[in-house]
Amino acid sequence: MSISTAAALAVTGASTAADRGSGFGDFFRYHGWLSPGIRLFRCIGFPAKAAWISTAFVLPLVVMLVLLANGSMQQVSSTQSERAGVEYARTLLLLEKVVQFRRSAAGFPDVDLAEHQQRVKAAFEAVQAQQETHGKAWGLDEAYAELLKFHEAILQQPRRANPVATFEAHVEYTQAIAALMSAVADGSQLALDPDLDTHHLMNVAVLRGPRFAESTARIRGISVTALAAKETQQLSPASRDLLRGWLSTATLQTMSRTHSNVRWRQRLKWPRWSTSNVSTN
């Protein structure tokens, strides 16, 4: 074999090894994965190059703006849902208030309930309007159907065989209102407020506050029932135990909240209210 033939074979072998080493052939040999862009920029003029570079800078900004707009729209939608939930909760609180007044009046046999019935009807119509608007979207049909059942039953027969049965029937009505209120808080995202301050405000105004007021109203109502049943000897031992339990629960809740307020006052070093804190001119 001549020297020239050996040199030619060596060059051919080196070229084949280089092709195999690149893995992509001659097109990607010198610039690798950047080869398509480099060859494209060699074929186009300066305006097209400037347009491609501008697009490379603008495209991420557009994506970020789209994501920011989507996040803002979701926040606006959540806020609108929460405001609608507040409107629904307001109608339920008004309904619960008039129902409590009717329950107190129903404990006295000589009190005419016609005016109370009309107020309950008007308050329930407001709840019904809110249900027609938001019921399906928030999944409130089951809780509303339960409330409607008690509403129609007590409208037809506000007083039962004895004061205890009357009181228990009205209590079931308020329990259905509480269940629907909880469903409204979940469906409207009131219970999922990410802000801690407004979350606690919602918790007190929509969930815990109305329940504490209802517990107080029940104590008043069962006390009236006990007085009415005393005359007819219809207060059962179970009702007496229920009255004792509610009184104990209300006392414990009041003491717990008072202790919690004092503890937080001490932690935050707030001054106690006294006559020395009030300036007089």
TORTIPA-807836 format. One line per 5 residues: their letters; for each residue y, z, x of C-alpha. Coordinates in Angstrom, 2 decimals. Layout:
N
A = Y:Z:X | ... $
END
This chain:
281
MSIST = 0.00:0.00:0.00 | 3.36:-0.96:1.45 | 6.28:1.36:1.81 | 8.34:-0.48:-0.80 | 5.55:-0.21:-3.37 $
AAALA = 5.20:3.53:-2.77 | 8.96:4.00:-3.14 | 8.96:2.10:-6.43 | 6.12:4.23:-7.78 | 7.93:7.39:-6.73 $
VTGAS = 11.10:6.32:-8.53 | 9.13:5.43:-11.65 | 7.33:8.79:-11.59 | 10.58:10.65:-11.16 | 12.15:8.79:-14.08 $
TAADR = 9.15:9.54:-16.27 | 9.27:13.22:-15.31 | 12.98:13.35:-16.10 | 12.36:11.78:-19.51 | 9.59:14.24:-20.21 $
GSGFG = 11.67:17.19:-18.96 | 14.61:16.46:-21.27 | 12.35:16.60:-24.31 | 14.59:14.21:-26.30 | 14.68:11.07:-24.25 $
DFFRY = 17.63:9.33:-22.63 | 20.09:10.02:-25.49 | 20.21:13.79:-24.86 | 19.56:13.67:-21.11 | 23.04:14.50:-19.79 $
HGWLS = 24.80:16.45:-22.60 | 21.92:17.99:-24.54 | 22.61:18.88:-28.17 | 26.29:17.98:-27.72 | 25.44:14.36:-27.07 $
PGIRL = 26.07:13.10:-30.66 | 29.55:14.61:-30.72 | 30.48:13.39:-27.28 | 29.31:9.84:-27.98 | 31.11:9.86:-31.31 $
FRCIG = 34.37:10.98:-29.72 | 34.02:8.20:-27.13 | 33.87:5.64:-29.94 | 36.81:6.82:-32.11 | 40.54:6.97:-31.54 $
FPAKA = 42.90:9.90:-31.19 | 43.82:10.23:-34.94 | 40.17:10.49:-35.89 | 39.56:13.02:-33.12 | 42.50:15.15:-34.34 $
AWIST = 41.16:14.96:-37.91 | 37.71:16.17:-36.86 | 39.14:19.04:-34.81 | 41.45:20.07:-37.67 | 38.49:20.01:-40.06 $
AFVLP = 36.52:22.26:-37.72 | 39.34:24.83:-37.83 | 40.21:24.51:-41.54 | 36.67:24.57:-42.94 | 35.96:28.26:-42.02 $
LVVML = 39.35:29.23:-43.49 | 38.48:27.46:-46.74 | 35.12:29.24:-46.90 | 36.79:32.61:-46.34 | 39.39:31.87:-49.02 $
VLLAN = 36.64:30.95:-51.50 | 34.78:34.19:-50.77 | 38.01:36.19:-51.11 | 38.81:34.49:-54.42 | 35.31:35.19:-55.74 $
GSMQQ = 35.59:38.85:-54.78 | 38.99:39.12:-56.46 | 37.70:37.46:-59.63 | 34.75:39.84:-59.74 | 37.10:42.80:-59.37 $
VSSTQ = 39.34:41.45:-62.14 | 36.32:40.92:-64.38 | 35.08:44.45:-63.69 | 38.51:45.89:-64.47 | 38.71:43.96:-67.72 $
SERAG = 35.26:45.22:-68.69 | 36.26:48.80:-67.91 | 39.42:48.49:-70.01 | 37.37:47.13:-72.89 | 35.01:50.08:-72.43 $
VEYAR = 37.95:52.48:-72.65 | 38.99:50.86:-75.96 | 35.46:51.19:-77.32 | 35.25:54.81:-76.14 | 38.58:55.60:-77.81 $
TLLLL = 37.25:54.48:-81.19 | 34.11:56.58:-80.68 | 36.17:59.66:-79.79 | 38.23:59.20:-82.95 | 35.05:58.81:-85.00 $
EKVVQ = 33.56:61.95:-83.47 | 36.72:63.90:-84.27 | 36.74:63.02:-87.97 | 32.98:63.58:-88.16 | 33.45:67.09:-86.76 $
FRRSA = 36.12:67.84:-89.37 | 33.83:66.56:-92.12 | 30.98:68.69:-90.78 | 33.15:71.80:-90.92 | 34.29:70.99:-94.44 $
AGFPD = 30.74:70.28:-95.58 | 29.84:73.89:-94.81 | 31.95:75.03:-97.76 | 30.44:74.01:-101.09 | 33.77:74.13:-102.95 $
VDLAE = 35.58:71.70:-100.58 | 36.00:68.11:-101.75 | 34.75:65.69:-99.09 | 36.27:62.50:-100.53 | 39.21:62.45:-98.11 $
HQQRV = 36.95:63.19:-95.15 | 34.59:60.42:-96.20 | 37.45:57.92:-96.28 | 38.57:58.93:-92.79 | 35.05:58.54:-91.44 $
KAAFE = 34.77:55.10:-93.05 | 38.05:53.97:-91.47 | 37.07:55.28:-88.04 | 33.65:53.66:-88.26 | 35.19:50.29:-89.15 $
AVQAQ = 37.06:50.40:-85.83 | 33.79:51.14:-84.03 | 32.11:48.30:-85.88 | 34.84:45.87:-84.77 | 34.31:46.86:-81.14 $
QETHG = 30.56:46.50:-81.55 | 30.89:42.97:-82.87 | 32.97:42.07:-79.79 | 31.02:43.78:-77.01 | 27.70:44.93:-78.47 $
KAWGL = 25.42:42.11:-77.35 | 27.03:41.68:-73.93 | 26.65:45.39:-73.12 | 23.24:45.89:-74.72 | 24.41:48.39:-77.35 $
DEAYA = 22.45:47.12:-80.34 | 19.79:49.83:-80.28 | 22.21:52.75:-79.90 | 24.54:51.29:-82.54 | 21.68:50.78:-85.00 $
ELLKF = 20.75:54.46:-84.61 | 24.34:55.49:-85.25 | 24.60:53.19:-88.27 | 21.48:54.78:-89.77 | 22.97:58.29:-89.66 $
HEAIL = 26.36:57.00:-90.80 | 25.02:55.42:-93.96 | 22.73:58.36:-94.72 | 25.53:60.94:-94.56 | 27.94:58.72:-96.48 $
QQPRR = 25.44:58.65:-99.35 | 24.60:62.35:-99.15 | 27.07:64.45:-97.10 | 25.56:67.73:-98.28 | 21.88:68.61:-98.17 $
ANPVA = 19.76:71.25:-99.87 | 21.28:74.15:-97.93 | 24.05:74.72:-95.34 | 21.64:74.73:-92.42 | 20.16:71.34:-93.35 $
TFEAH = 23.66:69.96:-93.89 | 24.78:71.14:-90.48 | 21.71:69.75:-88.72 | 22.19:66.34:-90.38 | 25.80:66.15:-89.16 $
VEYTQ = 24.74:67.27:-85.68 | 22.31:64.35:-85.51 | 25.27:62.06:-86.31 | 27.30:63.43:-83.38 | 24.26:63.11:-81.10 $
AIAAL = 24.04:59.42:-82.02 | 27.73:59.05:-81.17 | 27.10:60.66:-77.78 | 24.18:58.28:-77.11 | 26.33:55.26:-77.96 $
MSAVA = 29.15:56.61:-75.78 | 26.77:56.85:-72.83 | 25.56:53.30:-73.44 | 29.16:52.07:-73.57 | 29.93:53.78:-70.24 $
DGSQL = 26.93:52.04:-68.65 | 27.44:48.63:-70.24 | 31.17:48.39:-69.52 | 30.69:49.63:-65.91 | 32.82:52.70:-66.53 $
ALDPD = 30.03:54.81:-65.07 | 29.93:52.60:-61.93 | 33.54:52.98:-60.84 | 33.54:52.79:-57.01 | 36.80:54.76:-56.72 $
LDTHH = 35.98:58.47:-56.56 | 39.13:59.71:-58.32 | 38.86:57.38:-61.31 | 35.11:57.97:-61.47 | 35.65:61.70:-61.97 $
LMNVA = 38.43:60.99:-64.46 | 36.12:58.75:-66.46 | 33.34:61.30:-66.24 | 35.54:64.01:-67.73 | 37.32:61.83:-70.30 $
VLRGP = 34.32:59.85:-71.60 | 31.15:61.85:-70.90 | 31.52:65.54:-70.04 | 34.78:66.28:-71.84 | 33.69:65.07:-75.30 $
RFAES = 30.34:66.85:-74.94 | 32.02:70.14:-74.07 | 34.35:69.72:-77.07 | 31.34:68.96:-79.27 | 29.56:72.08:-78.04 $
TARIR = 32.59:74.15:-79.01 | 32.78:72.42:-82.39 | 29.07:73.11:-82.96 | 29.58:76.80:-82.30 | 32.38:76.83:-84.85 $
GISVT = 30.31:74.83:-87.33 | 27.16:76.92:-87.00 | 29.27:80.06:-87.35 | 30.60:78.73:-90.64 | 27.03:77.82:-91.59 $
ALAAK = 25.88:81.32:-90.73 | 28.58:82.82:-92.97 | 27.68:80.46:-95.80 | 23.96:81.07:-95.36 | 24.46:84.82:-95.29 $
ETQQL = 25.54:84.72:-98.91 | 22.46:82.71:-99.89 | 20.05:84.31:-97.36 | 19.17:80.85:-95.95 | 19.83:81.32:-92.23 $
SPASR = 16.45:81.03:-90.57 | 15.44:82.83:-87.35 | 15.41:79.44:-85.61 | 19.03:78.88:-86.62 | 19.99:82.33:-85.33 $
DLLRG = 18.30:81.55:-82.02 | 20.12:78.23:-81.90 | 23.48:79.92:-82.47 | 22.71:82.49:-79.78 | 21.66:79.77:-77.35 $
WLSTA = 24.79:77.68:-77.90 | 27.02:80.71:-77.46 | 25.25:81.55:-74.20 | 25.45:77.95:-72.98 | 29.15:77.68:-73.75 $
TLQTM = 29.83:80.98:-71.99 | 27.89:79.91:-68.90 | 29.65:76.54:-68.79 | 33.06:78.22:-69.04 | 32.21:80.74:-66.32 $
SRTHS = 30.82:77.99:-64.08 | 33.95:75.86:-64.41 | 36.19:78.88:-63.83 | 34.24:79.84:-60.70 | 34.36:76.24:-59.45 $
NVRWR = 38.13:76.04:-59.97 | 38.67:79.32:-58.11 | 36.45:78.16:-55.26 | 38.31:74.89:-54.90 | 41.65:76.71:-55.10 $
QRLKW = 40.57:78.96:-52.24 | 39.28:76.00:-50.23 | 42.51:74.04:-50.68 | 44.64:77.22:-50.30 | 46.51:76.65:-53.53 $
PRWST = 48.74:79.55:-54.63 | 47.87:81.48:-57.75 | 50.19:81.10:-60.70 | 52.40:84.10:-61.20 | 55.92:84.89:-62.27 $
SNVST = 57.04:84.87:-58.65 | 56.23:81.12:-58.44 | 58.68:80.27:-61.21 | 62.28:79.97:-60.15 | 64.89:81.14:-62.61 $
N = 68.56:80.26:-62.61 $
END
